[in-house]
Amino acid sequence: QVAAFGEIGYSPNENWTFTAGLRWFDHTRERQYFTQQPNGRDSSTLFEEGETSTSDITKKLSIQYNLSGDAMLYALFSDGFRAGGRNVTRPGVILPADYDPDFLENYELGFKSRWDGGRYTFNLTAFRMDWEDYQVEVVDPGPLFAVLVTNVGDARIEGVSAEFSAILGDSLEVGVNMQFLDPKTTSDNPTVGTVSGSRLPFSAKEKGAAWLQYTHPREFYGGNIYGRIQWTYNGDSLNGIDATATLQPSYQIADFKIGFETADWEAYAYVDNLGDKRAILFDQQSAPPGAVTINAPRTWGLGFSKSWGRN
């Protein structure tokens, strides 16, 4: 990939900032696939190669307005792409071997703030993403079982995200963030079997996290003892785009950490997945039957870090 990009900003006064950026790119992907028999003999009947190329200009435009020294509003437009490619296919598949790039346009409106000298922060963002010719992995509708990446159609993702954190007293910090999505297709694809309004795969409609950290106010040997616990929630999601897609259940994970931190080194102990929860990250619904990808089980460990040159 070869690219050139630049950005320019202009502030007519202390309240307004305007930013514009462009990125030109030329992207080429080459792929070769072959099987090798014993004794180093290649199988010419299962050899494929292909090359795809994409060249375009992506854009960024933003406006920022400072309500005060601690609060601002902004609007943002940006777009991007994901390169196309080629599948490894067999005779009898219906979907094409090559798939095209897909493109995304992102629109955001946001509010960012901090209060009482930074003791409290609150951020809120509303966004919409228009997705053109989105790529997704599907099961070929032909007589042979084959999983291929293809361009299914157009889609739109609308959502809201919010985050809040606070320092309570001298020792306690709390925080929470959440996100709500409406991810759906906006076009039909009779070959794959999707219709406009179908839910996009691997997109939880709601997710969030909360954390609490206590730092002992008294200093020992140049540092402080702290403890932190955090909880994350991920809503249910689909494992595919067509009518046979399976709903992957929601899950909740808690993590814990306790440590001793100074200005330039830290020692800590941690437990990830405190409740030893089993989360299904991807229900493959393919050979072997029942195969799923899951999260790591309860894991504990010890850690140490050291910094040099910190002022």
Phi, psi and omega in degrees: 000132175243134183213154172221137184212157179202161182215144179227140179235148181220130179237100180293335176204185185286350182264326188250141172221129178245134183228138176223141180215151176227147175222116174264139179217154172226114188241129178232134178235127176246142181219139173232138178227132176205159174251150183240128179279169174304154180066023173076018180269124180281148176264107184290340182284345179238050179244129177222145173215153181199161179221133176235148183220141178223133176224130184196179176235124175259158191229158175215131176224134179214151175231132179234133177235122180273111176291325178200188177289349185235008181211142180211153172248148177212155172231139186220136168236134175209157175221165182199180183217165171229130188296153173279187183186195182225139175272159168270115187241166174235158176302134179110347178282151184265320182290151183290153179291324182264146171232146187274166173298154170243155187232146183230131172249129185243131177237131181226144167232129186217161176226127179232139184204159169218148189227157176052053178068024179093005179288334180232140174229144177214126179231142181220132182224133170246138185213159174219134179239121175260120189248122183252129178055046186298141178271138174205153180275127182225164173274127181301135181285359180286183184288339181265144175283116179212136178253122184227156170270133180214163174274112186274322182159214181251156181210167177218137177238119176245143183196170177223137175229148181216148176215145182217138175218155183210145171255114184256118184068212181257355192231340190247129174239138178228153179204154178210143172220153182209156179215137179234129185236152168233086184263118183209159177283155178235014177211162179266154172218093183298330181294313180280332179098026178253153177233159179302135182098358178290147179286137178286150180283159173059027180234104176289136180288337177215143175207159182191173179205154176217148180214155179219131179228130177247128177243122181297126186292338182275135182272137177236125175049041176081013181211183182228146174272137179222159173222141183221136173230139179223153184227135178233146179231134176232122182291175181291160181209162178266148180267001180197181187255339186270186185291343181269005183298144180260140178277120178271127189291158176291164178209158178229137182229135176242142178231153181223145180212138175225140184198179177232124187232132173245189181293333185227003174209160183212138172234139186205161172235146184216157171227114174267145183056062186305321181272006180054047181281146178256111181251132177272110180275328178206115174270103192289328181053041180215182181291137351288149183304137178085005181291130177224153172259127184239170178282174177286145177288184179305129183227131177238158181193172177240147182217156177213137177224150182221136178243147177236146176080011179280133179276000000 
